[in-house]
């Protein structure tokens, strides 16, 4: 599921306006781990490895943009992936592509 914030709507219960999420794409995709192995960073005395997974979408999936939110809703081969969240960082272009590809970063709430 790929979404982005849309127009704001008034929420009577909270007394505030909140953005309504716009669904950009909903359907099959493939999340692929980083092929570069990531890079090591020292954060708060912990050694972390940052990777850049990529998302593959069918060629007819249009409208995906940088900063869109990606939520994995189901995964047959790895059910624990359901609920993982990412942010689209940049498109990954190439020649003779068979799928639309985007580089992701772990995002909002993960």
C-alpha positions, 0 to 999 in steps of 0.5 A, spaced: 500 500 500 502 506 497 499 513 500 501 520 501 497 525 505 492 529 501 487 535 503 486 536 510 479 534 513 476 536 520 476 531 525 470 533 530 472 528 536 479 531 536 477 538 534 483 538 529 484 538 522 488 532 519 490 530 512 486 524 509 491 519 506 490 518 498 492 511 496 497 512 490 497 504 489 495 498 492 497 491 489 502 486 488 509 488 489 516 486 491 521 488 496 528 487 495 534 487 500 540 492 499 545 488 494 550 493 496 550 490 503 549 497 507 554 502 510 556 502 518 554 508 522 555 509 529 549 511 533 548 513 540 554 508 542 551 502 537 554 500 531 548 500 526 548 497 518 544 502 514 541 498 508 537 501 502 531 496 500 528 497 493 521 496 491 519 493 485 512 495 482 508 493 475 509 497 469 502 500 470 503 503 477 503 510 476 503 516 480 508 514 485 513 520 488 519 521 493 516 521 500 510 517 499 509 512 504 509 504 503 506 499 508 507 492 507 500 489 508 501 481 507 507 477 505 506 469 503 514 468 504 515 472 510 508 473 514 512 477 519 513 483 514 506 485 514 506 492 517 513 494 515 513 501 513 518 505 508 518 511 505 520 512 497 527 515 497 528 516 489 526 512 483 531 507 480 532 508 473 535 503 468 534 500 461 530 494 459 526 494 465 521 489 467 518 493 473 518 500 476 523 500 481 524 505 487 529 506 493 526 506 500 528 508 507 525 505 513 520 510 515 515 512 519 514 508 525 518 502 524 
